[in-house]
Amino acid sequence: MFPELKIGQFTARVPIIQGGMGVGISMSGLAAATANEGGIGVISSVGLGLLDKMDRKNYRKENLVCLRKEIRKAKAMSDGVIGLNVMVAISDYDDIVKAAIEEEIDILFLGAGLPLKMPEGISLEDLGSIRTKIVPIVSSARAANLIFHSWEKRFNHIPDAVVVEGPKAGGHLGFKVEQIRDPHYALEKLIPEVIKIIEPFKKRYGKDIPVIAAGGIYTGEDVYKFLEMGASGVQMGTRFVATDECDADIKFKEQFVNCKREDIGIIKSPVGLPGRAIINKFLTDVTSGIKKPFSCPWKCLKTCKMKQSLYCIADALMKAKIGDLTNGFSFAGVNAYRIKQIVSVKELMDSLQNEFEEAVSKLQGRKIANVIN
């Protein structure tokens, strides 16, 4: 059976974290369904205010209103572990983190940037007493080392776990284009490196710091492989898109069922990072230089160069979420083409469990054969 995944006082009976996917792909519905099946369900905080019909002049305020609503809905639907994915690069990062802690979200997953300091309004005393656990998302041992050393020096405190996201993930990637297919940056290389970096901190602080593998993990056999390498759990995003409970429109989900391997490619995002997506006419147009007119309610990403951008990525992702793929597109992991049908979260978890058990059985069979021989 799957081993448990413990992060602080929170225990998931399945060592699978459903990745946070925006805009609006993983909201309370998907997060609660995952938590109910024993995993850790994660809401994506980015752009939630775009999904409500509201006065965009008050976007920042409305984003927080929608965030609190989603956290409360997820908690009402599940007694399991609920997390929130927050991009460090968003302009209202401090507000989002503070609101999530006030709502007593179980776990904060902080990615798209290095969380080297506390958000405004969170004191060192708060850091030691809050219920919420903090888990940075990194793409290298160097980044993990920088975060943990910075926290130790500034706060005499360290994060509660770390997610290591490799170059096979969907969405924005923490790698240069030439590194994406370089085996030296493969997740299989990164996990042992990060485990080695984290070990001294575990000893100094006398606490377990789970290392979680992410990016391109697709089967229960993959889960087993990374647990055998020393990871305490895995994070999976793409597999959870093609589920009944995923919060995206059916047209969004059907893209994943219908796409082919050659449809998945690397794009250059308006925010200056490479990303992996399902290539459609919208992306073909902007790649060829066709501008998609947009108005910006406010600069939601710190790094966005809106005057130079051919399109608004937040708006494009929001349009895709509601099924308008003419005016938007979908991020996807490298294995999205392997999805053949839409299933329930329970069916997905059951299949991953079966594949995991088969991987364990194969290993035991090989060990017995070696003993006999």
C-alpha positions in Angstrom: 0.0 0.0 0.0 1.0 3.6 -0.4 3.0 5.0 2.5 1.7 8.1 4.3 3.1 11.6 3.6 3.5 13.7 6.7 4.2 17.5 6.6 4.3 18.9 10.1 1.1 17.8 11.9 -0.7 17.0 8.7 -0.8 13.4 7.4 -2.0 12.3 4.0 -2.6 8.6 3.7 -1.6 8.8 0.1 1.8 10.4 -0.8 0.3 12.3 -3.7 -0.1 16.1 -3.9 -2.4 17.3 -6.6 -0.5 20.2 -8.2 -1.9 23.7 -8.1 -3.0 24.7 -11.6 -4.2 28.2 -12.7 -6.0 30.0 -13.8 -8.9 28.3 -12.0 -8.1 24.7 -13.1 -7.6 23.5 -9.5 -10.1 25.2 -7.2 -12.1 23.9 -4.3 -13.8 21.1 -6.3 -10.6 19.3 -7.3 -8.7 20.1 -4.1 -11.5 18.7 -1.9 -12.0 15.6 -4.1 -8.3 14.8 -3.9 -8.1 15.3 -0.2 -11.2 13.1 0.3 -9.2 10.3 -1.5 -6.3 10.6 0.9 -4.0 12.9 -1.1 -3.2 16.6 -0.6 -5.6 18.8 -2.6 -4.3 22.1 -3.8 -6.1 25.3 -4.8 -4.3 27.6 -7.2 -4.5 31.2 -6.0 -3.5 32.9 -9.2 -6.1 35.0 -11.0 -9.1 33.9 -9.0 -10.6 37.4 -9.2 -10.8 37.0 -13.0 -13.3 34.2 -12.7 -16.0 36.3 -10.9 -18.1 38.9 -12.7 -16.9 41.9 -10.9 -15.7 45.4 -11.2 -12.1 45.0 -12.3 -11.1 48.3 -10.8 -11.2 46.4 -7.5 -9.4 43.4 -8.8 -6.9 43.1 -5.9 -9.7 43.2 -3.3 -11.9 40.8 -5.2 -9.0 38.4 -5.7 -8.8 38.0 -1.9 -12.6 37.7 -1.6 -12.6 34.8 -4.1 -9.6 33.2 -2.4 -11.2 33.1 1.0 -14.4 31.7 -0.6 -12.5 28.9 -2.3 -10.6 27.9 0.9 -13.8 27.8 2.9 -15.6 25.8 0.2 -12.8 23.2 0.1 -12.8 22.9 3.9 -16.5 22.5 4.0 -16.3 19.6 1.4 -13.4 17.8 3.0 -11.8 16.9 6.3 -8.5 16.0 4.4 -5.4 18.1 3.9 -5.9 21.2 1.7 -3.1 23.3 0.3 -2.8 26.5 -1.6 -0.3 27.2 -4.4 1.0 30.8 -4.4 3.3 32.4 -7.0 6.0 34.5 -5.4 6.0 36.6 -8.6 2.4 37.8 -8.2 1.9 41.5 -7.2 -0.4 40.7 -4.3 1.8 37.9 -2.9 1.9 39.4 0.6 -1.9 39.8 0.7 -2.6 36.3 -0.6 -0.2 34.6 1.9 -1.6 36.6 4.8 -5.2 35.8 3.9 -4.5 32.1 3.5 -2.8 32.0 6.9 -5.8 33.8 8.4 -8.1 31.2 6.8 -5.9 28.5 8.3 -5.0 26.8 5.1 -3.1 23.6 5.9 -0.1 24.0 3.6 1.2 26.8 1.5 3.2 25.8 -1.6 5.3 28.8 -2.7 6.6 28.7 -6.3 7.5 30.9 -9.3 10.2 32.7 -7.3 12.3 32.3 -4.2 10.4 33.0 -0.9 13.4 34.5 0.9 11.6 36.8 3.2 8.3 36.9 5.2 5.3 38.6 3.5 4.5 42.0 4.9 2.3 41.6 8.0 3.7 38.2 9.1 6.1 38.5 12.0 8.7 36.0 13.2 6.4 35.2 16.2 3.7 34.5 13.7 6.0 32.1 11.8 6.6 30.0 14.8 3.0 29.8 15.9 0.8 29.6 12.8 -1.0 26.4 12.0 -0.1 26.6 8.3 3.0 24.8 7.0 5.3 26.4 4.4 6.6 24.4 1.5 8.7 26.1 -1.2 8.8 24.8 -4.8 12.3 24.7 -6.3 14.0 23.5 -9.5 17.5 23.0 -8.2 19.5 22.0 -5.1 21.1 25.5 -5.2 17.7 27.1 -4.9 16.8 24.9 -2.0 20.1 25.6 -0.2 19.6 29.4 -0.7 16.0 29.3 0.8 16.9 27.1 3.8 20.1 29.1 4.6 18.2 32.4 4.2 15.4 31.3 6.5 17.9 29.9 9.1 19.9 33.1 9.2 16.9 35.5 9.2 14.3 33.6 11.2 16.0 30.8 13.0 13.3 28.7 11.3 13.2 26.5 8.2 10.4 25.4 5.7 8.4 22.3 6.6 9.0 20.5 3.3 10.3 21.2 -0.2 8.8 20.3 -3.7 11.4 19.7 -6.4 9.9 20.4 -9.8 11.8 19.0 -12.8 11.8 20.1 -16.4 9.0 17.7 -17.6 6.3 19.7 -15.7 3.6 21.7 -17.3 3.3 25.5 -17.0 6.2 27.9 -16.4 9.5 26.1 -15.9 12.4 27.1 -13.7 14.9 26.2 -16.4 16.6 27.7 -19.4 15.4 26.3 -22.7 18.6 24.5 -23.3 18.3 22.8 -19.9 14.9 21.3 -20.4 16.1 18.3 -22.3 19.6 18.1 -20.7 19.8 14.9 -18.6 22.0 16.8 -16.1 18.8 18.7 -15.1 16.5 15.6 -15.0 14.3 15.1 -11.9 16.1 11.9 -11.2 19.3 13.9 -10.8 17.7 16.7 -8.8 16.0 14.6 -6.1 19.2 13.1 -4.6 20.9 16.5 -4.8 18.2 18.2 -2.8 17.9 15.4 -0.3 21.7 15.8 0.4 21.3 19.6 0.8 18.4 19.2 3.2 19.9 16.5 5.5 22.0 18.9 7.6 19.0 21.1 8.3 17.0 18.0 9.4 19.7 17.2 11.9 20.1 20.7 13.2 16.4 21.3 13.8 15.5 17.8 14.8 12.6 17.5 12.4 11.7 15.7 9.3 11.7 17.7 6.1 10.0 15.8 3.3 11.3 16.2 -0.2 8.6 15.8 -2.8 9.2 15.0 -6.5 7.3 16.8 -9.2 7.3 17.2 -13.0 6.4 14.5 -15.5 5.2 11.9 -12.9 2.4 10.0 -14.5 2.0 6.4 -13.2 2.0 4.6 -9.9 5.3 3.0 -11.0 6.7 6.6 -11.3 5.5 7.2 -7.7 7.3 4.1 -6.5 10.5 5.0 -8.4 10.8 8.4 -6.7 9.9 7.0 -3.3 12.7 4.5 -3.7 15.1 7.4 -4.5 14.3 8.9 -1.1 11.4 11.3 -1.9 8.6 11.2 0.7 5.9 11.9 -1.9 5.1 13.2 -5.4 3.2 16.1 -6.9 1.1 15.5 -10.0 -0.8 18.1 -12.0 -1.6 16.9 -15.5 -3.2 13.6 -14.4 -5.7 15.5 -12.4 -6.9 17.7 -15.3 -8.8 14.9 -16.9 -11.0 14.2 -13.9 -14.7 14.8 -13.4 -13.9 17.0 -10.4 -11.4 19.2 -12.1 -12.8 22.8 -12.0 -12.1 23.5 -15.7 -14.6 23.3 -18.6 -15.1 20.0 -20.4 -13.6 21.5 -23.5 -10.4 22.2 -21.6 -10.3 18.6 -20.3 -11.0 17.1 -23.8 -7.8 18.8 -25.1 -5.8 16.5 -22.9 -7.7 13.4 -24.0 -7.3 14.4 -27.7 -3.8 15.8 -27.9 -0.9 13.9 -29.4 2.7 13.9 -28.3 3.7 16.3 -31.1 1.0 18.8 -29.9 2.9 19.4 -26.6 5.7 22.0 -26.9 7.7 24.7 -25.2 6.6 28.3 -25.5 8.1 31.6 -24.4 5.7 33.2 -21.9 5.1 37.0 -21.8 6.5 36.9 -18.3 9.9 35.9 -19.7 10.0 32.2 -18.9 9.8 29.0 -21.0 6.6 27.0 -20.4 5.1 23.7 -21.6 1.7 23.8 -23.2 -0.6 22.2 -25.7 0.1 24.1 -28.9 -3.1 25.4 -30.6 -4.0 28.2 -33.1 -3.8 30.8 -30.4 -0.2 29.9 -29.6 0.7 29.6 -33.2 -0.6 33.1 -33.9 1.3 34.8 -31.1 4.4 32.8 -31.9 4.2 34.2 -35.4 3.9 37.7 -34.0 0.1 38.3 -34.2 -1.0 40.5 -31.3 -4.1 39.6 -29.3 -5.6 42.9 -28.0 -6.1 43.0 -24.2 -6.7 45.5 -21.4 -4.9 45.0 -18.1 -7.0 45.6 -14.9 -3.7 45.7 -13.0 -0.2 44.3 -13.3 -0.9 41.0 -11.6 2.7 39.6 -12.2 5.7 41.6 -11.1 7.7 40.6 -14.1 5.1 41.2 -16.8 6.1 43.6 -19.6 2.6 44.4 -20.7 3.5 47.0 -23.3 5.7 44.6 -25.1 3.4 41.5 -24.7 1.5 40.1 -27.6 -1.2 38.8 -25.2 -2.2 38.7 -21.6 -1.3 35.3 -20.2 -3.7 35.6 -17.3 -6.6 36.4 -19.6 -5.6 33.6 -22.0 -5.5 31.0 -19.3 -8.8 32.2 -17.9 -10.4 32.0 -21.3 -9.1 28.4 -21.7 -10.5 27.4 -18.3 -14.0 28.3 -19.3 -13.7 26.5 -22.7 -12.8 29.4 -25.0 -9.8 27.8 -26.6 -9.9 30.2 -29.6 -8.7 33.0 -27.3 -6.7 31.0 -24.9 -4.5 27.9 -24.3 -3.6 25.2 -21.8 -0.4 24.5 -20.0 0.3 20.8 -19.8 3.0 18.4 -18.6 5.2 16.3 -21.0 3.0 13.2 -20.6 -0.4 14.9 -21.3 -0.7 12.9 -24.6 -0.9 9.7 -22.6 -4.3 10.6 -21.2 -7.1 8.6 -22.9 -10.2 9.4 -20.9 -11.8 11.5 -18.2 -12.2 9.7 -14.9 -13.2 10.5 -11.4 -10.5 11.4 -8.8 -11.3 8.1 -7.0 -10.7 6.1 -10.2 -7.4 7.9 -10.8 -6.2 7.3 -7.3 -7.3 3.6 -7.4 -5.4 3.1 -10.7 -2.2 4.8 -9.3 -2.5 2.5 -6.2 -2.8 -0.6 -8.4 0.2 0.5 -10.5 2.2 1.2 -7.4 1.4 -2.3 -6.0 2.4 -3.9 -9.3 5.8 -2.0 -9.2 6.4 -3.3 -5.6 5.5 -6.8 -6.7 7.9 -6.7 -9.6 10.7 -5.6 -7.3 10.0 -8.3 -4.8 9.8 -10.9 -7.6 13.3 -9.8 -8.8 14.7 -10.0 -5.3 13.3 -13.6 -4.9 14.7 -14.6 -8.3 18.1 -13.2 -7.4 18.1 -15.2 -4.1 17.2 -18.4 -5.9 19.8 -17.9 -8.5 
